[in-house]
Amino acid sequence: YADILARAAKLGLEVLIENHWGPSPVPENVVRILEAAPGLGLLFDTNNWAPGRQLDGWRTCAKYARSCHVKSFGFDQDGRDPSVDLELAMRILLEHGYDGCWGVESVPTDGDETGAVEKTFALIRRTVK
């Protein structure tokens, strides 16, 4: 990462890793990587944590977030994703001073990409205000 970060800095770019594959779904591993590579940021995905580690990942890694994927799968009648507490994830990010982009990554179980994006945007707007 040192070489990539140095090259990116010269170009005015920021380098991010996402909690996604390999060791990165484990919150402690994300912290180790970020602290070992000064200047590296986190693309915080609300869902890509090891089983049973989601809340821990949110709380442990929110302070490192530079960008965010709000990942949704489906919605109930209240406009919430019953599979994940996205509102809590966003509130934790805000509590840690997050002021970056709120990216939508929809993986709708019903196949309605447009509807899922619209519902995720609505959820973000209600939560972030």
Kinemage of the C-alpha trace (Angstrom):
@kinemage 1
@onewidth
@group {chain A} dominant
@subgroup {mainchain}
@vectorlist {calphas} color= white
{ca tyr a 1} P 0.000 0.000 0.000
{ca ala a 2} L 2.855 2.420 0.672
{ca asp a 3} L 3.741 2.663 -3.028
{ca ile a 4} L 0.116 3.020 -4.137
{ca leu a 5} L -0.613 5.629 -1.461
{ca ala a 6} L 2.438 7.701 -2.413
{ca arg a 7} L 1.502 7.640 -6.105
{ca ala a 8} L -2.125 8.502 -5.333
{ca ala a 9} L -1.145 11.401 -3.069
{ca lys a 10} L 0.883 12.978 -5.893
{ca leu a 11} L -2.249 12.890 -8.037
{ca gly a 12} L -4.560 14.172 -5.309
{ca leu a 13} L -6.335 10.811 -5.054
{ca glu a 14} L -7.458 8.887 -2.023
{ca val a 15} L -7.058 5.107 -1.826
{ca leu a 16} L -9.754 3.061 -0.118
{ca ile a 17} L -10.238 -0.583 0.724
{ca glu a 18} L -13.649 -2.152 1.145
{ca asn a 19} L -14.617 -4.672 3.791
{ca his a 20} L -15.345 -7.403 1.286
{ca trp a 21} L -13.058 -10.432 0.667
{ca gly a 22} L -10.321 -12.345 2.404
{ca pro a 23} L -9.449 -10.930 5.827
{ca ser a 24} L -11.507 -7.729 5.497
{ca pro a 25} L -14.905 -8.999 6.753
{ca val a 26} L -13.301 -9.261 10.219
{ca pro a 27} L -13.336 -5.813 11.876
{ca glu a 28} L -10.009 -6.234 13.682
{ca asn a 29} L -8.314 -7.103 10.396
{ca val a 30} L -9.676 -3.950 8.761
{ca val a 31} L -8.287 -1.863 11.614
{ca arg a 32} L -4.883 -3.588 11.374
{ca ile a 33} L -4.670 -2.883 7.642
{ca leu a 34} L -5.778 0.744 7.969
{ca glu a 35} L -3.438 1.489 10.850
{ca ala a 36} L -0.504 -0.179 9.082
{ca ala a 37} L -1.014 1.975 5.987
{ca pro a 38} L -1.335 5.645 6.986
{ca gly a 39} L -3.509 7.504 4.500
{ca leu a 40} L -5.520 4.446 3.492
{ca gly a 41} L -9.267 4.881 3.964
{ca leu a 42} L -12.251 2.569 4.199
{ca leu a 43} L -15.108 2.073 1.788
{ca phe a 44} L -17.529 0.976 4.505
{ca asp a 45} L -20.028 -1.600 3.245
{ca thr a 46} L -22.958 -1.997 5.618
{ca asn a 47} L -23.247 -5.708 4.939
{ca asn a 48} L -19.890 -7.318 4.118
{ca trp a 49} L -18.952 -8.443 7.622
{ca ala a 50} L -18.225 -11.935 8.886
{ca pro a 51} L -21.320 -13.769 10.181
{ca gly a 52} L -22.278 -12.406 13.579
{ca arg a 53} L -19.789 -9.516 13.306
{ca gln a 54} L -21.906 -6.884 11.548
{ca leu a 55} L -22.666 -4.654 14.542
{ca asp a 56} L -19.096 -5.013 15.775
{ca gly a 57} L -17.842 -4.051 12.304
{ca trp a 58} L -20.036 -0.975 12.234
{ca arg a 59} L -18.914 0.182 15.662
{ca thr a 60} L -15.238 -0.679 15.233
{ca cys a 61} L -14.725 0.633 11.721
{ca ala a 62} L -17.106 3.603 11.354
{ca lys a 63} L -14.400 6.076 12.335
{ca tyr a 64} L -12.311 4.987 9.337
{ca ala a 65} L -15.097 5.367 6.748
{ca arg a 66} L -14.429 7.687 3.816
{ca ser a 67} L -17.229 6.367 1.606
{ca cys a 68} L -20.166 4.057 2.213
{ca his a 69} L -22.191 1.405 0.433
{ca val a 70} L -25.677 1.232 1.887
{ca lys a 71} L -26.481 -2.302 0.751
{ca ser a 72} L -30.138 -3.253 0.572
{ca phe a 73} L -31.833 -6.530 -0.282
{ca gly a 74} L -35.553 -5.964 0.194
{ca phe a 75} L -38.063 -3.728 1.921
{ca asp a 76} L -41.026 -4.108 4.243
{ca gln a 77} L -44.158 -1.946 4.266
{ca asp a 78} L -42.326 0.693 6.361
{ca gly a 79} L -39.519 1.078 3.814
{ca arg a 80} L -36.924 -0.753 5.905
{ca asp a 81} L -34.774 -3.695 4.915
{ca pro a 82} L -35.749 -6.466 7.359
{ca ser a 83} L -32.475 -8.318 6.752
{ca val a 84} L -30.206 -5.553 8.100
{ca asp a 85} L -30.668 -2.477 10.298
{ca leu a 86} L -29.399 0.058 7.788
{ca glu a 87} L -30.681 2.958 9.865
{ca leu a 88} L -28.522 1.869 12.794
{ca ala a 89} L -25.478 1.486 10.539
{ca met a 90} L -25.973 5.007 9.179
{ca arg a 91} L -26.527 6.471 12.659
{ca ile a 92} L -23.295 4.849 13.866
{ca leu a 93} L -21.438 6.349 10.917
{ca leu a 94} L -22.887 9.794 11.661
{ca glu a 95} L -21.990 9.478 15.361
{ca his a 96} L -18.391 8.916 14.271
{ca gly a 97} L -18.394 12.072 12.169
{ca tyr a 98} L -18.986 10.504 8.771
{ca asp a 99} L -19.673 13.146 6.128
{ca gly a 100} L -18.879 11.262 2.932
{ca cys a 101} L -21.025 9.913 0.127
{ca trp a 102} L -23.923 7.562 0.742
{ca gly a 103} L -23.623 5.100 -2.123
{ca val a 104} L -26.445 2.709 -2.908
{ca glu a 105} L -25.608 -0.915 -3.577
{ca ser a 106} L -28.891 -2.698 -4.084
{ca val a 107} L -29.150 -6.444 -4.431
{ca pro a 108} L -32.937 -6.775 -4.545
{ca thr a 109} L -34.257 -10.247 -3.913
{ca asp a 110} L -37.303 -9.388 -6.050
{ca gly a 111} L -35.167 -8.245 -9.019
{ca asp a 112} L -36.564 -4.679 -9.036
{ca glu a 113} L -33.324 -2.679 -9.241
{ca thr a 114} L -34.999 0.679 -9.870
{ca gly a 115} L -37.467 0.251 -7.023
{ca ala a 116} L -34.727 -0.906 -4.646
{ca val a 117} L -32.556 2.109 -5.453
{ca glu a 118} L -35.475 4.487 -4.923
{ca lys a 119} L -36.378 2.847 -1.594
{ca thr a 120} L -32.751 2.872 -0.445
{ca phe a 121} L -32.433 6.580 -1.315
{ca ala a 122} L -35.633 7.273 0.652
{ca leu a 123} L -34.255 5.356 3.638
{ca ile a 124} L -30.988 7.293 3.500
{ca arg a 125} L -32.819 10.633 3.285
{ca arg a 126} L -35.063 9.779 6.263
{ca thr a 127} L -32.116 8.654 8.362
{ca val a 128} L -29.438 11.200 7.485
{ca lys a 129} L -31.625 14.334 7.278
